[in-house]
Amino acid sequence: MADGKEKALDVEKLLQNKLKSLSVADLEIGISKTVSELVGEDYKCTIGDVKYSMFSGADFRVKIELSYSPED
């Protein structure tokens, strides 16, 4: 680091993938809500093939579709 002080890495914290504590349904709801707010229309999200990394990441396939509601 530029100031000469090095910050120690918390390896235990690094190895804990907090994404694993979220359900796929929670992720789908969060993503669909965000997309719907950005676009201004109701969208749904489907997540498949979730693979968590050893660290703080995840790879997954996301499908986002316009929700159809017969009442609209």
C-alpha positions as CSV (number, residue, x, y, z in Angstrom):
1,M,0.0,0.0,0.0
2,A,1.1,3.5,-0.6
3,D,1.2,4.7,3.0
4,G,3.4,1.8,4.1
5,K,0.7,0.2,6.3
6,E,-0.6,-3.2,5.2
7,K,-4.0,-4.4,6.2
8,A,-4.2,-8.1,7.2
9,L,-6.6,-10.3,5.3
10,D,-9.3,-12.0,7.4
11,V,-9.1,-15.4,5.7
12,E,-12.0,-16.9,7.6
13,K,-14.3,-14.0,6.5
14,L,-13.0,-14.4,2.9
15,L,-13.8,-18.1,2.9
16,Q,-17.4,-17.6,4.0
17,N,-19.7,-17.2,1.0
18,K,-22.6,-15.2,2.4
19,L,-24.5,-15.8,-0.9
20,K,-25.2,-19.4,0.3
21,S,-27.4,-18.0,3.0
22,L,-29.8,-16.6,0.5
23,S,-32.4,-18.8,-1.1
24,V,-32.7,-18.9,-4.9
25,A,-36.3,-17.7,-4.4
26,D,-35.0,-14.6,-2.5
27,L,-32.6,-13.9,-5.4
28,E,-35.3,-14.3,-8.0
29,I,-37.6,-11.9,-6.1
30,G,-34.9,-9.3,-5.6
31,I,-33.8,-9.4,-9.3
32,S,-37.3,-9.3,-10.7
33,K,-38.2,-6.4,-8.3
34,T,-35.2,-4.4,-9.4
35,V,-35.7,-5.0,-13.1
36,S,-39.4,-4.2,-12.8
37,E,-38.6,-0.9,-11.0
38,L,-36.0,0.0,-13.7
39,V,-38.2,-0.8,-16.7
40,G,-41.5,0.2,-15.3
41,E,-43.3,-3.0,-16.1
42,D,-43.7,-6.3,-14.2
43,Y,-41.0,-8.8,-14.8
44,K,-40.3,-12.3,-13.3
45,C,-36.9,-13.9,-12.9
46,T,-35.9,-17.6,-12.9
47,I,-32.5,-18.7,-11.7
48,G,-30.9,-22.0,-12.6
49,D,-27.6,-23.8,-12.4
50,V,-26.3,-22.1,-9.3
51,K,-22.6,-22.8,-8.6
52,Y,-21.1,-21.1,-5.6
53,S,-17.4,-20.3,-5.6
54,M,-15.1,-21.0,-2.7
55,F,-15.0,-17.3,-2.0
56,S,-17.7,-14.7,-2.1
57,G,-19.2,-15.4,-5.5
58,A,-21.7,-17.4,-7.5
59,D,-22.3,-18.2,-11.1
60,F,-25.9,-18.8,-12.3
61,R,-28.1,-18.6,-15.3
62,V,-30.8,-15.9,-15.1
63,K,-33.9,-15.8,-17.2
64,I,-36.0,-12.6,-17.1
65,E,-39.4,-12.4,-18.7
66,L,-42.2,-10.0,-18.9
67,S,-45.0,-11.1,-16.5
68,Y,-48.4,-11.6,-18.1
69,S,-51.4,-10.8,-16.0
70,P,-54.8,-11.4,-17.6
71,E,-56.3,-8.6,-15.4
72,D,-54.1,-5.9,-17.1
